[in-house]
């Protein structure tokens, strides 16, 4: 997925390529922004990824960046790169809806910390992207959901649906997503992207409207591992406005991209990845393990700690913390909420304190046991989902056993706070993306970048949706 070929259109260049070329003067930031904005005008009426496009601001920002380069001033790590934001991140002077009618007119007076850091690094912000209501399971009934650019009849993944669609379709070179139960990983897997869910506290959550504060993570969604590393390096670091942010130093993640895998051990629990999982989803992981082995990693069998209690109880933790986040408007504005988020809020208010507390103890046990596994391996391989990308109406057809089986490979690592990277593994016979994830030790994003980059080179996935 290098994007270096001369025949690659601007909108499908990698984020890192755009940055290098705008810094060198081969491309102007204005030309890149104009190209992507034109594509948004042409394709987004069908793909429906954006809530708000800030075209005038983006072009003015791009022109200022070109002037900065011309004057010889220092240039940032994202110089001239068009990036879009999940619409739960505060943007000064720009409506931030969080996908809900309740906040349809909310115009924040400040940028979220991650938005401020992206701008400081030279990013050109294109606008705000759709998400499911409140970052939960389904879009508000008033919202037309985004369309998967690979296959309109397949799920986009949620809640960062607009983020996945925009980057896959060339309507942005990178996007921000958030992940509370799988919301970076699901859309990355369904849309053929790299999604990096950082360690809890690695990236500030200040200015992000919460779904569940103890589970929420913010991370990049991009077309390549290097792109994700470049964005994470800008976003990461302690923030005095977020007391849960970590004081750890930020490595040079980009330097890890392209490194070798000598001495890297990847663990897999085949009972864990196979239980209740469709054969095609298991096959993706096995294919990925073979490619990692080819790239130099050693594959070993491990035993995953039990996470069933967390998977089954995720709605309790999420519901309680979501009710806290919405206490100013629920139930006083109940009529403005869609049915799915309304059910979660009612469920959270009715939850028992003992059940919430029991899950906190289970979280501590799982985190400690998973930490211990990383004394044996550098990363753990697993599916992102129990199936290939399901039909578009998947989110409205809750299985009889509930949603727990579908989040068994995502929710536990939101509880534990361990980082994950979602990686595409080509397309299936129907032209739909295949993907898996690697889980790393806490603050182990650098190792995930190195593994992901070596895997990417071995897999050689360079396809894009055919939209033109």
Beta strands, then each sheet from edge to edge (+ up, - down):
strand 1: 50-53
strand 2: 82-86
strand 3: 124-129
strand 4: 174-179
strand 5: 194-197
strand 6: 217-222
strand 7: 265-268
strand 8: 298-301
strand 9: 379-382
strand 10: 420-427
strand 11: 433-440
sheet 1: 1+ 3- 2- 4- 6+ 5- 10+ 11- 9+ 7+ 8+
end
